[in-house]
């Protein structure tokens, strides 16, 4: 009986959401006699996370600059979806208009393999390098391919922070300490290859199920950004933290293209301007949060292992094989083009 009740509640939520969205762009309410365009934004993070703070900035900016002709509703904390891939699909289907998802989700959604370049280990060493590539003409060609293949438009991107490895087993002084541990990754071939190259066993778990998986011992540990360890309270179910920082957890804001193209030209201009303000803001929010998160994790009882340049070299050496074994994931031509932009061999 409980399962039936839960199913009915879920179906009711879906029906209510779709009904609410059906009026977007046509026949909706009016602001000063003009049509109101509703925007639904979905994301997985808690309301204390910079992801949510960024969407609040976008909501306020859109509603203010449009004089109320945009009405924005945010669905945080896995209210709509249980994974980033689901969020991407919701935007593609027009169930929600806006979200942000990891680049691996974009690669999966539209078979745009170039987006997976951001998951190669130790290719990027700073936010500046990430944004140099993400804002480049090369990345704009990937966005165009994504739009053509999926009907989803990408708007820049931002780094949630550098990926740490958590564990309940032991302090991770070197790759040898990860041997045999079940470490959760996203459903990214490259993230899985990184963990496997370190001697652990990569295990894919939906983000919405991850806290419970750590709590119940389904996995021994996980790899995600510093900020998410804090905002989603993984310090309660993970004892040790390794600052391996092999990659950033890059998110790309996406918009349903058909909805965007349905906007009047003046509201398109408002939307574009607001997205620029939002991106500047959320990039800074994430950078500030990352800077403070490590100390707060320590305060909450995590044993944090940081490394010297010499110590981190053992992780770089262990993961170097990913470039040869998985060059086809993003494509050798993409790897070479990105290295050229960054001035690396």
Order of alpha helices (4+ residues) and beta strands (2+ residues): alpha-beta-beta-beta-alpha-beta-alpha-beta-alpha-alpha-alpha-beta-beta-alpha-beta-alpha-beta-alpha-beta-beta-alpha-alpha-beta-alpha-alpha-alpha-alpha
